[in-house]
Amino acid sequence: MKKAIIVITTAVLFVSCRSKEEKTAAASTTQPQPVVVEKVKYVPVQTNTAAPANNSNNKQGWSKAAKGTVLGAGGGALVGATVSNNKAAGAVVGGAIGAGTGYLIGRGEDKKDGRVTPKKKQ
C-alpha cells in the first residue's frame, strides 16, 4: 500500500512540475477565443400554486449533526487505527468516540441555526 501511494505521489509530482519552456509553449499555441455575450431578458412568471404552510416536509439536506457524525467517525477511525497497536480495535473505538463527539458538536450547531428546536420543559 505504501509503495502504491509513493508511486502515485511521484507520478503526480512529475506531471504537475513541468518546465517553464513547456508551459510558455503550451500557452503560446492556444489562441484566445472571442467571448460572445448575449443579453437575455427574463420575465417573471406567476404561478397559482401556494407555498406549503408547513416547511417540515421540505428536504433540507444533511443536518450538521449527521455531517458531524460521519466526519467524526471517519476521523476517529483513522486516528484510532494509527495510534493503536491493534489496528482494527483502535479503528472501531476511535470511530465510535469520533462519531459521538461529532454528533454532539453538530447537534449544537443545528440548535444554534434553528433547525432543531429545544424540547420544552413541562
VOVOTOR-592718 format. One record per atom (N, C-alpha, C): residue in one letter; x, y, z. Coordinates in steps of 0.2 Angstrom, whole numbers, padded with zeros to 4 digits, always signed. Layout:
N
AXYZ ...
***
This chain:
122
M+0004-0006+0000 M+0000+0000+0000 M+0004+0006+0000 K+0010+0006+0004 K+0014+0012+0004 K+0018+0013-0002 K+0019+0008-0006 K+0023+0008-0012 K+0018+0011-0017 A+0012+0009-0017 A+0007+0012-0022 A+0006+0020-0021 I+0006+0022-0014 I+0005+0029-0013 I+0011+0033-0015 I+0017+0030-0014 I+0023+0033-0016 I+0023+0034-0024 V+0021+0029-0027 V+0021+0029-0035 V+0016+0034-0037 I+0010+0034-0034 I+0005+0039-0037 I+0007+0046-0035 T+0010+0047-0029 T+0013+0054-0027 T+0018+0056-0032 T+0023+0052-0034 T+0028+0053-0038 T+0026+0055-0045 A+0021+0051-0048 A+0018+0052-0054 A+0015+0059-0054 V+0011+0061-0049 V+0008+0067-0049 V+0013+0073-0049 L+0018+0072-0045 L+0023+0077-0045 L+0026+0078-0052 F+0028+0073-0055 F+0031+0074-0062 F+0026+0077-0067 V+0020+0075-0066 V+0015+0078-0071 V+0014+0086-0070 S+0014+0087-0063 S+0012+0094-0062 S+0018+0099-0062 C+0024+0096-0062 C+0030+0101-0062 C+0033+0101-0069 R+0030+0104-0073 R+0033+0105-0080 R+0038+0110-0080 S+0042+0110-0085 S+0047+0116-0085 S+0044+0122-0088 K+0047+0128-0087 K+0044+0134-0089 K+0043+0135-0097 E+0048+0132-0100 E+0048+0132-0108 E+0041+0128-0110 E+0040+0122-0107 E+0034+0119-0109 E+0028+0123-0107 K+0028+0126-0102 K+0022+0130-0100 K+0021+0136-0105 T+0026+0139-0106 T+0025+0145-0111 T+0024+0143-0118 A+0026+0137-0120 A+0025+0134-0127 A+0018+0132-0127 A+0015+0129-0122 A+0008+0127-0122 A+0004+0133-0122 A+0006+0139-0118 A+0002+0145-0118 A+0002+0148-0124 S+0007+0148-0128 S+0008+0152-0134 S+0004+0149-0140 T+0003+0142-0140 T+0000+0139-0145 T-0008+0140-0145 T-0010+0141-0139 T-0018+0142-0139 T-0019+0149-0140 Q-0024+0150-0145 Q-0026+0157-0146 Q-0032+0158-0142 P-0033+0164-0139 P-0038+0166-0135 P-0045+0166-0140 Q-0050+0164-0137 Q-0056+0163-0141 Q-0060+0170-0139 P-0063+0173-0144 P-0068+0178-0143 P-0074+0176-0139 V-0076+0180-0134 V-0081+0179-0130 V-0087+0183-0132 V-0093+0179-0133 V-0099+0182-0136 V-0104+0182-0130 V-0106+0188-0128 V-0111+0189-0123 V-0118+0192-0126 E-0123+0188-0124 E-0129+0190-0127 E-0134+0192-0121 K-0137+0197-0122 K-0142+0200-0117 K-0148+0196-0117 V-0150+0193-0112 V-0157+0190-0111 V-0161+0193-0106 K-0167+0194-0108 K-0172+0197-0104 K-0176+0192-0101 Y-0176+0192-0094 Y-0180+0187-0090 Y-0187+0190-0088 V-0192+0187-0089 V-0199+0189-0087 V-0201+0185-0082 P-0203+0188-0076 P-0205+0183-0070 P-0212+0180-0072 V-0213+0174-0070 V-0219+0170-0072 V-0222+0169-0065 Q-0229+0171-0065 Q-0233+0170-0059 Q-0236+0163-0059 T-0236+0159-0054 T-0240+0153-0054 T-0245+0153-0049 N-0250+0149-0049 N-0256+0149-0045 N-0255+0144-0039 T-0249+0141-0038 T-0248+0136-0033 T-0246+0140-0027 A-0249+0139-0021 A-0247+0142-0015 A-0241+0138-0012 A-0237+0142-0008 A-0232+0138-0004 A-0235+0134+0001 P-0232+0128+0003 P-0234+0124+0008 P-0234+0128+0015 A-0239+0127+0019 A-0239+0130+0026 A-0234+0127+0030 N-0233+0121+0030 N-0228+0118+0034 N-0221+0116+0031 N-0216+0119+0033 N-0210+0118+0029 N-0206+0112+0032 S-0209+0108+0036 S-0206+0102+0039 S-0205+0097+0034 N-0210+0097+0029 N-0210+0092+0023 N-0204+0093+0018 N-0202+0099+0018 N-0197+0100+0013 N-0190+0097+0015 K-0187+0095+0010 K-0180+0092+0011 K-0175+0097+0012 Q-0171+0097+0017 Q-0166+0102+0018 Q-0159+0100+0018 G-0158+0094+0016 G-0151+0091+0015 G-0149+0088+0022 W-0142+0087+0022 W-0139+0084+0028 W-0139+0089+0034 S-0141+0087+0040 S-0141+0091+0046 S-0133+0091+0048 K-0132+0096+0052 K-0125+0097+0054 K-0123+0091+0059 A-0128+0088+0062 A-0127+0083+0067 A-0125+0076+0063 A-0128+0075+0057 A-0127+0070+0053 A-0120+0070+0050 K-0118+0076+0047 K-0112+0078+0045 K-0106+0077+0050 G-0108+0079+0056 G-0103+0078+0061 G-0102+0071+0063 T-0107+0067+0063 T-0107+0060+0065 T-0102+0057+0060 V-0103+0058+0053 V-0099+0054+0048 V-0092+0057+0048 L-0091+0063+0049 L-0084+0066+0049 L-0080+0063+0055 G-0084+0064+0061 G-0081+0061+0067 G-0079+0054+0067 A-0084+0050+0064 A-0082+0043+0064 A-0076+0041+0059 G-0076+0045+0054 G-0070+0043+0049 G-0064+0046+0052 G-0064+0052+0055 G-0058+0054+0058 G-0056+0050+0064 G-0060+0048+0068 G-0059+0044+0074 G-0056+0038+0072 A-0059+0035+0067 A-0056+0028+0065 A-0049+0029+0062 L-0048+0034+0058 L-0041+0035+0056 L-0036+0036+0062 V-0038+0040+0067 V-0033+0041+0072 V-0033+0035+0076 G-0038+0032+0078 G-0038+0026+0082 G-0034+0020+0079 A-0034+0019+0072 A-0030+0014+0069 A-0023+0016+0069 T-0021+0023+0068 T-0015+0025+0068 T-0011+0024+0075 V-0015+0026+0080 V-0012+0026+0087 V-0011+0019+0090 S-0016+0015+0089 S-0017+0009+0092 S-0012+0004+0089 N-0010-0001+0094 N-0006-0007+0091 N-0011-0012+0087 N-0017-0013+0090 N-0022-0017+0087 N-0026-0012+0082 K-0024-0012+0076 K-0027-0008+0071 K-0035-0008+0070 A-0038-0014+0070 A-0045-0015+0070 A-0048-0012+0076 A-0046-0014+0082 A-0049-0012+0088 A-0049-0005+0089 G-0043-0002+0087 G-0042+0005+0088 G-0046+0009+0083 A-0047+0006+0077 A-0052+0010+0072 A-0059+0010+0074 V-0061+0004+0077 V-0068+0004+0080 V-0069+0008+0086 V-0065+0008+0090 V-0065+0013+0096 V-0065+0020+0094 G-0060+0022+0090 G-0059+0028+0088 G-0065+0031+0084 G-0068+0026+0080 G-0074+0028+0076 G-0080+0030+0080 A-0081+0025+0085 A-0086+0026+0090 A-0086+0033+0094 I-0080+0034+0096 I-0079+0040+0100 I-0080+0046+0096 G-0077+0046+0090 G-0077+0052+0085 G-0084+0053+0083 A-0088+0048+0081 A-0095+0048+0079 A-0099+0052+0085 G-0098+0050+0091 G-0102+0053+0096 G-0100+0060+0097 T-0094+0061+0097 T-0092+0068+0098 T-0094+0073+0092 G-0093+0070+0086 G-0096+0074+0080 G-0103+0075+0080 Y-0107+0070+0083 Y-0114+0071+0083 Y-0116+0077+0088 L-0113+0076+0094 L-0114+0082+0099 L-0112+0089+0097 I-0107+0089+0093 I-0105+0096+0091 I-0110+0098+0085 G-0112+0094+0081 G-0116+0095+0075 G-0123+0097+0078 R-0125+0093+0083 R-0132+0094+0086 R-0132+0101+0089 G-0127+0103+0092 G-0127+0110+0095 G-0127+0115+0090 E-0124+0114+0084 E-0124+0119+0078 E-0131+0119+0075 D-0134+0114+0075 D-0141+0113+0072 D-0146+0117+0077 K-0145+0117+0083 K-0149+0121+0088 K-0148+0128+0087 K-0141+0130+0086 K-0140+0137+0085 K-0143+0140+0079 D-0143+0136+0074 D-0146+0138+0067 D-0153+0138+0067 G-0156+0135+0072 G-0164+0134+0072 G-0167+0129+0068 R-0163+0124+0066 R-0165+0118+0063 R-0168+0113+0067 V-0166+0113+0073 V-0169+0109+0079 V-0171+0113+0084 T-0177+0112+0086 T-0180+0116+0092 T-0179+0113+0099 P-0176+0116+0104 P-0175+0113+0110 P-0182+0110+0113 K-0182+0105+0117 K-0188+0102+0120 K-0190+0107+0125 K-0197+0108+0126 K-0200+0112+0131 K-0201+0108+0137 K-0199+0112+0143 K-0200+0109+0149 K-0207+0109+0151 Q-0210+0104+0154 Q-0217+0104+0156 Q-0218+0106+0163 
***
